[in-house]
Amino acid sequence: MSRFLRSIRRPRTATDPELLAPPANRWTRALGLMAVVLLGAWLGLLVVGNVRVPVGPMDTTMTLRPSATGGTKINVSPLGALHLDSHIAPVRLDVNVDQLDPDRSQALVDHPERLSGLQDEVARDVGHGALDLAVRSCVAVVAGATALGLVVYRRPRRALAAGGLALTLLAASGATAYATWNPKSVLEPRFSGLLSSAPSLVGDARSIVTEFDVYQQELARLVTNVTKLYDATSTLPAYRPDPTTIRVLHVSDIHLNPASWKIIASLVDQYEVNVIVDSGDTMDHGTSAENGFLDPIEDLGAPYVWVRGNHDSRITQSYLEGLKNVHVLDDGRAVSVAGLRFAGIGDPQFTPDRTNKPGAEASQELAGARLATALRDQRAAGTPVDVAVAHEPQAARQTDGEVPLVLSGHLHHQEMEVLPYGTRLRIEGSTGGSGLRAVEGEHPDPIEASILYFDRDTRRLQAWDAIRLGGLGLTTAEVSRHLVEENQPGATGSPTPSPTPSGERSGERSP
């Protein structure tokens, strides 16, 4: 017996069979534990990880949700949702505006003087709700991960380890969100839902520049605006921009889509547009048989500034010159419309069959150079141009340093960039959804346009709304508000085109 016991107590060596057996896969265990933690935390957030918060006269629900990109989503039923790039973390803050409390709303109606202090009240409510949500979320993820760990492992120690890991992950996510917190994300919101309501919620260009500086205050402003909206009427209000702002609707590449005219007319009405700029490819083949398609332009409700695209012919241009309220730009000649001075040049190529002719690149650069020369001549004559227009971006780039803003199209998607010498280039998408090309691919092309806001005194671009509608057969809508960098809070200067006296471009930027 003693010999047997000694054999049991004998230390095992590397040659023992048990040690020679393959060990358990630690990576598998670790991945399994992580899966339990994440699933348990998610279930905990779903069950108890939300708080109902009265925010002013509104009843709201705040929730944390797992997310690959983070950010904040504010759901305003039935108008749609406001998306803010507020932070980068694996959690997203959802704020649902559930309903308008009738008693608190009636109190505001009976005592309108309370509206002046409503934003402070809303800010306090949001702060208390956020703190309550943080505490509740910690409890939810720990409880969810611990409970699921107990079910899976049936060991209290493993279950507590899962709960502790869940709390650690939530704390790390909170630290990441804090480190990447962008309080000015509300300056560039993305609004999905009913198109005409978006500007009413985010305000006009001038109020954004002067008032949108603190995230919490702007969430309060949003809720305040929604409160007024619900209280005033059950229908969506028209957009009421600052009366001193010049509003330009930029469209391009309509490609014979008749639906475009109704969309443009609606935007003109909703945004009180002062002038429409079309950067070309209104037609598809440029034949005289297509000219009747252009007749609705006379009834759009705003002056129409147009340049020729590579799908527009001289026949097209001649017909447009005969329509009332249409201003055709070509050869660099300038025209003043709605308080702004425009100049442009038609596309030197005519390729309705989509072919690439020899020398196309050189011809675009030459056309752009001619336009740049005309811009210099206008400035020398004391009538500087505010906005240049060319269909092809390659031609538009040649005006860098000669004009504050140049508009183009052709690429069928939206872009905005500041060129090396200070000129801002805006490339518009296809307002016709690429015309008949919309049915060629698996997914229809979206319909895109932009509202550009100009200061009436300086005639400089202040902000723009990029509008994107779902393509053929779709009904989605998104409006993205963007500010020119120098107009954002804290900016101290603005880039301006700065040619030398001889007309050569310099790389300096004046304050």
C-alpha positions in Angstrom: 0.0 0.0 0.0 2.8 2.4 0.9 4.5 1.7 -2.4 1.2 2.5 -4.2 0.9 5.8 -2.3 4.4 6.8 -3.2 3.7 6.1 -6.8 0.7 8.5 -6.7 2.8 11.3 -5.0 5.7 10.8 -7.4 6.2 14.0 -9.5 5.3 13.6 -13.1 7.9 14.0 -15.8 7.8 15.1 -19.4 7.4 11.5 -20.5 4.1 11.0 -18.6 1.3 10.1 -21.0 -1.0 12.8 -19.6 1.5 15.5 -20.4 2.1 14.1 -23.9 -1.7 14.4 -24.7 -2.6 17.6 -26.7 -3.6 20.5 -24.3 -6.9 22.3 -24.6 -7.1 25.1 -27.1 -6.7 28.3 -25.1 -7.7 30.4 -28.1 -10.9 28.6 -28.4 -11.7 29.1 -24.7 -10.8 32.8 -25.0 -13.0 33.3 -28.1 -15.8 31.4 -26.4 -15.6 33.6 -23.3 -15.5 36.7 -25.5 -18.6 35.5 -27.4 -20.4 35.0 -24.1 -19.4 38.4 -22.9 -20.5 40.2 -26.0 -23.8 38.3 -26.4 -24.6 38.7 -22.7 -23.8 42.4 -22.7 -25.9 42.9 -25.9 -28.9 41.0 -24.4 -28.5 43.1 -21.2 -28.7 46.3 -23.1 -31.7 45.1 -25.0 -33.6 44.2 -21.9 -32.8 46.9 -19.4 -30.2 49.2 -21.1 -32.5 52.2 -21.9 -34.0 55.0 -20.0 -37.2 57.0 -20.6 -36.4 60.7 -20.2 -38.7 63.7 -20.3 -36.9 66.3 -22.3 -38.8 69.5 -22.1 -42.3 68.7 -23.4 -41.1 65.6 -25.2 -41.0 62.0 -24.0 -37.8 60.4 -25.2 -36.0 57.0 -24.9 -32.2 56.9 -24.7 -30.4 53.7 -25.5 -26.9 52.4 -26.1 -26.5 50.0 -29.0 -23.5 48.0 -30.3 -22.2 49.6 -33.4 -19.2 49.2 -35.7 -18.9 53.0 -36.3 -20.4 54.7 -33.2 -22.1 58.0 -33.6 -25.5 59.3 -32.5 -28.8 58.6 -34.1 -31.8 60.7 -33.2 -35.1 59.2 -34.4 -37.9 61.8 -34.8 -41.0 60.0 -35.8 -42.6 60.4 -38.3 -40.0 62.8 -39.9 -37.1 60.4 -40.0 -33.7 60.2 -38.3 -30.8 62.6 -37.7 -27.3 60.9 -37.8 -24.3 62.6 -36.1 -20.7 61.5 -36.3 -20.3 62.4 -32.6 -17.8 59.7 -31.6 -15.9 56.6 -32.8 -16.5 53.6 -30.5 -18.2 50.2 -30.7 -21.4 51.8 -29.1 -24.0 54.1 -30.6 -26.3 56.4 -28.7 -29.9 56.2 -29.9 -32.4 58.9 -28.9 -36.0 58.2 -29.8 -38.5 61.1 -29.6 -41.5 59.1 -28.6 -44.3 61.6 -28.2 -45.2 65.1 -27.2 -46.6 65.3 -23.7 -50.0 67.1 -24.1 -49.9 68.8 -20.6 -46.4 70.1 -20.9 -47.0 71.2 -24.5 -50.2 73.0 -23.5 -48.3 74.8 -20.8 -45.9 76.2 -23.4 -48.8 77.2 -25.6 -50.5 79.1 -22.7 -47.2 80.7 -21.6 -45.1 81.3 -24.7 -42.5 83.2 -22.6 -41.3 79.8 -21.3 -39.8 79.1 -24.8 -36.9 81.4 -24.0 -35.8 79.1 -21.2 -36.7 75.8 -22.9 -33.3 75.1 -24.3 -31.7 75.4 -20.8 -34.3 73.0 -19.4 -33.8 70.6 -22.3 -30.0 70.7 -21.8 -30.5 69.8 -18.1 -32.9 67.0 -19.0 -30.5 65.5 -21.5 -27.6 65.7 -19.0 -29.5 63.8 -16.3 -30.7 61.3 -18.9 -27.2 60.6 -20.1 -25.9 60.0 -16.6 -28.8 57.7 -15.8 -28.2 55.9 -19.1 -24.5 55.4 -18.3 -25.3 53.8 -14.9 -28.1 51.7 -16.2 -25.9 50.5 -19.1 -23.1 49.4 -16.7 -25.6 47.4 -14.7 -27.1 45.9 -17.9 -23.9 44.7 -19.5 -22.5 43.3 -16.2 -25.8 41.5 -15.4 -26.3 40.2 -18.9 -22.8 38.8 -19.3 -22.8 37.3 -15.8 -26.1 35.7 -16.2 -25.2 34.2 -19.6 -21.8 33.1 -18.2 -23.6 31.3 -15.4 -25.9 29.5 -17.9 -23.1 28.5 -20.2 -20.3 27.6 -17.7 -22.3 26.8 -14.6 -19.4 28.1 -12.5 -19.8 31.3 -10.5 -16.1 32.2 -10.9 -16.3 32.0 -14.8 -19.6 33.9 -14.7 -18.1 36.7 -12.6 -15.1 36.8 -14.9 -17.5 37.3 -17.8 -19.3 40.1 -16.0 -16.0 41.8 -15.1 -14.7 41.6 -18.7 -18.0 43.1 -19.9 -17.6 46.0 -17.5 -14.0 46.5 -18.7 -15.1 46.5 -22.4 -17.8 49.0 -21.6 -15.4 51.2 -19.8 -12.9 51.0 -22.7 -15.7 51.9 -25.1 -16.6 54.9 -23.0 -13.0 56.0 -22.9 -12.7 55.7 -26.6 -15.9 57.6 -27.1 -14.6 60.4 -24.8 -11.3 60.5 -26.6 -13.0 60.8 -30.0 -15.9 63.0 -28.9 -16.7 65.6 -31.6 -19.1 68.2 -30.1 -19.3 70.0 -33.4 -20.6 66.9 -35.3 -24.0 68.5 -35.3 -22.6 71.0 -37.8 -22.7 68.3 -40.5 -25.7 66.1 -39.8 -27.2 63.6 -42.2 -31.0 63.6 -42.2 -32.8 60.6 -43.7 -36.5 60.7 -44.1 -38.9 63.2 -45.5 -36.9 65.6 -47.6 -38.7 68.9 -46.9 -38.4 68.5 -43.1 -34.7 68.3 -42.9 -33.8 72.0 -43.2 -36.5 72.9 -40.7 -34.8 70.8 -38.1 -31.2 71.7 -38.6 -31.7 75.4 -39.2 -30.4 77.7 -41.9 -26.8 78.4 -42.9 -26.4 81.6 -40.9 -27.9 80.3 -37.7 -25.7 77.2 -37.9 -22.6 79.4 -38.2 -23.5 81.6 -35.3 -25.3 79.2 -32.9 -24.2 75.6 -33.4 -21.2 75.4 -31.1 -22.0 73.1 -28.3 -23.3 69.5 -28.8 -25.6 69.4 -25.9 -27.2 72.8 -26.6 -27.8 71.7 -30.2 -29.5 68.5 -29.2 -31.7 70.8 -27.1 -32.3 73.0 -30.1 -33.3 70.0 -32.1 -35.9 68.9 -29.6 -37.1 72.5 -29.2 -37.6 72.8 -33.0 -39.4 69.5 -33.1 -41.7 70.6 -30.2 -42.6 73.7 -32.2 -43.2 71.6 -35.3 -45.6 69.2 -33.6 -47.4 72.0 -31.8 -47.8 74.3 -34.8 -49.2 71.9 -37.4 -49.5 68.3 -38.4 -48.0 69.0 -41.9 -44.4 69.7 -42.6 -43.4 73.4 -42.8 -41.7 75.0 -45.7 -38.0 75.8 -45.3 -37.5 79.5 -44.2 -33.9 80.4 -44.7 -32.3 83.6 -43.7 -33.6 86.3 -46.0 -30.1 87.7 -46.6 -28.8 84.4 -47.9 -28.5 83.8 -51.6 -29.6 80.3 -52.3 -28.3 78.5 -55.5 -29.6 75.1 -56.6 -26.8 73.2 -58.4 -28.0 70.5 -60.8 -26.2 68.5 -63.5 -26.4 65.5 -65.8 -30.2 65.3 -66.1 -29.9 63.1 -69.2 -33.5 63.5 -70.4 -35.1 62.3 -67.1 -38.5 64.1 -67.1 -38.9 63.5 -63.3 -36.0 65.9 -62.7 -38.1 68.9 -63.5 -40.6 68.0 -60.8 -37.8 67.5 -58.3 -36.1 70.8 -59.2 -39.4 72.7 -59.0 -40.0 71.2 -55.5 -36.6 72.1 -54.3 -37.0 75.7 -55.7 -40.2 76.0 -53.7 -39.1 74.4 -50.5 -35.7 76.2 -50.3 -36.8 79.5 -51.9 -34.1 79.1 -54.4 -32.8 82.4 -56.1 -31.1 80.8 -59.1 -30.6 77.4 -60.6 -27.2 76.4 -62.1 -27.1 73.5 -64.5 -23.5 72.3 -65.3 -24.5 70.4 -68.5 -25.5 67.1 -70.0 -29.2 68.1 -69.8 -29.8 66.1 -73.0 -28.7 62.6 -74.0 -28.1 62.9 -77.8 -28.5 66.7 -78.4 -30.9 66.3 -81.3 -33.5 68.8 -82.3 -36.2 66.2 -81.5 -35.2 66.4 -77.8 -35.6 70.2 -77.6 -39.2 70.0 -76.3 -37.9 68.3 -73.2 -36.4 71.7 -72.2 -39.6 73.7 -72.2 -40.5 73.2 -68.4 -37.4 75.2 -67.6 -39.4 78.4 -68.2 -41.8 77.5 -65.3 -39.4 76.3 -62.6 -39.7 79.5 -60.7 -36.1 80.7 -60.7 -33.5 82.0 -63.3 -31.7 79.1 -65.0 -27.9 79.4 -65.7 -26.6 76.7 -68.1 -23.4 75.5 -69.7 -23.2 72.9 -72.5 -22.1 69.3 -71.6 -20.6 66.7 -73.9 -24.2 65.3 -74.5 -25.5 68.7 -75.4 -25.2 70.0 -78.9 -25.0 73.5 -80.4 -28.6 72.9 -81.4 -29.5 72.4 -77.7 -27.6 75.5 -76.8 -29.4 77.6 -79.5 -32.8 76.4 -78.3 -32.1 77.3 -74.7 -30.9 80.8 -75.7 -34.4 81.4 -77.0 -36.2 80.4 -73.7 -37.2 83.1 -71.3 -35.4 83.3 -67.9 -32.4 81.2 -69.2 -28.8 82.4 -69.2 -26.5 80.4 -71.4 -22.8 80.7 -70.5 -20.1 80.0 -73.1 -16.7 81.4 -74.1 -16.1 82.8 -70.6 -18.7 85.5 -70.9 -20.3 86.6 -67.6 -23.8 87.4 -66.4 -25.1 88.8 -63.1 -28.1 86.9 -61.7 -29.7 87.1 -58.2 -26.8 89.1 -56.8 -24.0 86.8 -58.0 -21.8 87.0 -61.1 -21.4 83.8 -63.1 -19.1 82.9 -66.0 -18.7 79.6 -67.9 -17.7 77.8 -71.0 -19.4 75.0 -72.9 -17.8 71.5 -73.2 -15.5 71.4 -76.2 -16.4 67.8 -76.8 -19.7 66.5 -78.2 -19.9 62.7 -77.6 -23.5 61.6 -77.4 -22.4 58.0 -78.2 -20.0 58.1 -75.1 -16.9 57.7 -77.2 -13.5 59.2 -76.3 -12.3 61.3 -79.1 -8.5 61.8 -79.7 -7.2 64.9 -77.9 -10.1 65.1 -75.5 -7.9 65.8 -72.5 -6.0 68.6 -74.2 -9.2 70.2 -75.5 -10.6 70.3 -71.9 -7.5 71.9 -70.6 -7.6 74.5 -73.4 -11.2 75.3 -72.7 -10.4 75.7 -69.0 -7.5 78.0 -69.8 -9.8 80.1 -72.0 -12.2 80.4 -69.1 -9.4 81.3 -66.7 -8.3 84.1 -69.1 -11.8 85.4 -69.2 -12.0 85.4 -65.4 -8.8 87.5 -65.2 -10.2 89.9 -67.7 -13.4 90.3 -65.7 -11.4 91.0 -62.5 -9.2 93.5 -64.3 -12.3 95.3 -65.6 -13.6 95.6 -62.0 -16.4 93.0 -62.4 -14.9 89.9 -60.7 -16.8 86.6 -61.1 -18.2 84.9 -58.1 -18.9 81.5 -59.6 -17.4 79.8 -62.7 -19.1 76.8 -64.4 -17.7 74.1 -66.7 -19.1 70.7 -67.3 -15.9 68.7 -67.1 -13.9 68.8 -63.8 -10.7 68.8 -65.8 -11.6 72.0 -67.4 -12.9 73.5 -64.2 -9.6 72.8 -62.4 -7.8 75.2 -64.8 -9.6 78.1 -63.1 -7.8 77.5 -59.8 -6.7 80.8 -58.3 -9.0 82.9 -60.5 -12.4 82.5 -58.9 -13.7 81.6 -55.4 -15.9 78.7 -56.6 -16.2 76.6 -59.7 -19.1 74.2 -60.4 -19.0 71.1 -62.7 -20.6 67.7 -63.2 -19.9 64.9 -65.6 -18.8 62.3 -63.0 -22.3 61.4 -61.8 -21.3 61.6 -58.1 -20.8 64.5 -55.7 -17.4 65.8 -54.7 -16.1 69.0 -53.0 -12.5 70.0 -52.7 -10.3 73.1 -52.3 -7.8 73.3 -55.1 -4.1 74.1 -54.4 -4.5 77.9 -55.1 -7.7 78.4 -53.1 -10.5 77.8 -55.6 -13.2 75.5 -54.3 -14.4 72.9 -56.8 -17.9 71.5 -56.4 -18.8 68.5 -58.6 -22.5 67.7 -58.7 -24.0 64.2 -59.1 -26.6 63.3 -61.7 -29.9 65.1 -61.0 -31.5 62.8 -63.5 -30.2 59.6 -61.8 -28.0 59.0 -65.0 -31.2 59.0 -67.2 -31.8 55.7 -68.9 -28.4 54.5 -67.6 -30.2 54.1 -64.3 -31.6 50.7 -65.4 -28.3 49.4 -66.8 -26.7 48.3 -63.5 -27.9 46.1 -60.6 -28.8 49.1 -58.5 -30.4 52.4 -59.8 -28.3 55.5 -59.6 -29.4 58.1 -57.0 -30.7 61.5 -57.9 -28.4 64.2 -56.6 -28.5 68.0 -56.3 -27.2 70.6 -53.9 -28.4 73.8 -52.3 -25.5 76.3 -52.0 -25.8 79.2 -49.5 -24.0 82.5 -50.3 -23.5 85.5 -48.1 -25.1 88.4 -49.9 -22.5 90.9 -48.8 -19.3 88.9 -49.5 -20.9 86.7 -52.2 -18.9 83.8 -50.8 -20.1 80.3 -50.2 -21.1 79.8 -46.5 -22.6 76.2 -46.5 -24.3 73.6 -48.7 -26.9 70.9 -48.4 -26.1 67.8 -50.4 -29.4 66.2 -51.4 -29.6 62.5 -52.4 -32.8 60.8 -53.4 -33.1 57.0 -54.0 -32.9 56.0 -57.7 -35.5 54.6 -60.0 -38.3 53.0 -58.0 -36.9 54.0 -54.6 -38.3 56.6 -52.2 -35.4 57.2 -49.8 -34.1 60.7 -49.2 -31.1 62.1 -47.4 -29.9 65.7 -46.8 -26.4 66.3 -45.5 -25.5 69.8 -44.2 -21.9 70.9 -44.7 -20.1 74.1 -43.6 -17.3 75.8 -45.4 -14.3 75.3 -43.0 -13.6 78.9 -42.4 -17.2 79.4 -41.2 -17.0 76.8 -38.5 -16.8 78.0 -34.9 -13.2 78.7 -34.0 -12.0 79.3 -37.5 -9.8 82.4 -37.9 -9.2 82.8 -41.6 -10.5 81.8 -45.0 -8.7 80.6 -48.1 -9.0 82.8 -51.1 -7.8 82.5 -54.6 -4.6 84.6 -54.9 -3.3 85.2 -58.4 -0.2 87.3 -58.9 -0.6 90.6 -60.8 0.7 89.0 -63.9 -2.0 86.3 -63.7 0.2 83.5 -62.6 -1.1 81.6 -59.6 0.6 81.9 -56.2 0.4 79.4 -53.4 -0.4 82.1 -50.7 -3.7 82.3 -48.9 -4.9 85.6 -47.6 -6.5 85.7 -44.2 
